[in-house]
Amino acid sequence: MAAVMLREQALAAAAELMQTSADALDIVDGEIVRTGASGPSMPLSALAAASDGLSAEAEFKSSKMVYPYGAHVVQLRLDAETGGITIERYLIAFDIGKAVNPMLVEGQIAGGMAQGLGGALYEEFLYADNGEPLSVSFADYLMPTAHEVPHIEVIVTEDAPSPLNTYGFKGAGEGGITPVGAAIASAIDDALGRPGAVTQLPITPQRLKALIKA
């Protein structure tokens, strides 16, 4: 909003210097140019030097939250002897309304999945019976590394923009982490043929072997 206001100010100031109307000007690649006709142009830097300074402030308030919509799908393989879990394929699809920077959005979603994977299979705070923490170093507190994080297939769509803001933005980052534990637990339930078998995260090899034995 502030950028739009600043752009209008810049065009108005340039129009005065170029002796034309603001409607006849546009900003393209750092240059103020005439629209639909050839003629002199002006670099934005020259306008900044010629003016006393341009500034704009804007404020946006929202009384309602906006949420993305999507799904996680995981295909995995269990090793009955070791209790190991290998994720063979992981797919994430989300509609986020409007992606300002699609690559950044995909990175947020993939990074969220990596965090969720930690909570699903590795990371756990453990305490002794007297309350003494046992997870006091990275030797005791397991975290997924690049080796454990599988290739993540991400689909981002913009088919359902939010009606609660001008550009249709919705959330994106939280969509990566929230469903991971549930998706992996459901896939393990399916592999075991026992709906609701997994009731605790992380699903460590010891817990998986106990489920298989049961």
WOGI-V280033 format. One record per pair of residues at least 24 apart in sequence whose ideal C-beta (glycine too) atoms are under 6 Angstrom apart, sorted by the first residue. I is the first residue (numbers start at 1). GAP is how many residues later the second one is. Records with the same first field share a line. If there is no record, write none. Layout:
I=GAP / GAP
This chain:
1=57
2=54 / 55 / 56
5=51
6=48 / 50
9=45
10=44
13=38
14=28 / 33
64=100
66=96 / 98 / 104
67=104
68=26 / 28 / 102 / 103 / 107
69=26
70=24 / 105
72=107 / 111
74=109 / 110 / 113
76=111
78=113
80=132
83=122 / 125 / 126
84=121
87=63
90=60 / 62
91=62
92=62
93=62
94=81
95=62 / 64 / 65
96=74 / 76
97=64 / 65 / 71 / 72 / 73
98=60 / 63 / 69 / 70 / 71
99=57
105=51 / 67
106=48
108=64 / 65
109=45 / 66 / 67
110=42
112=61 / 64 / 65
113=39 / 63 / 67
114=35
115=62
116=61 / 64
117=27 / 63
118=25 / 26
119=62 / 82
120=60 / 61 / 64 / 81 / 82
121=81 / 82
122=80
124=78
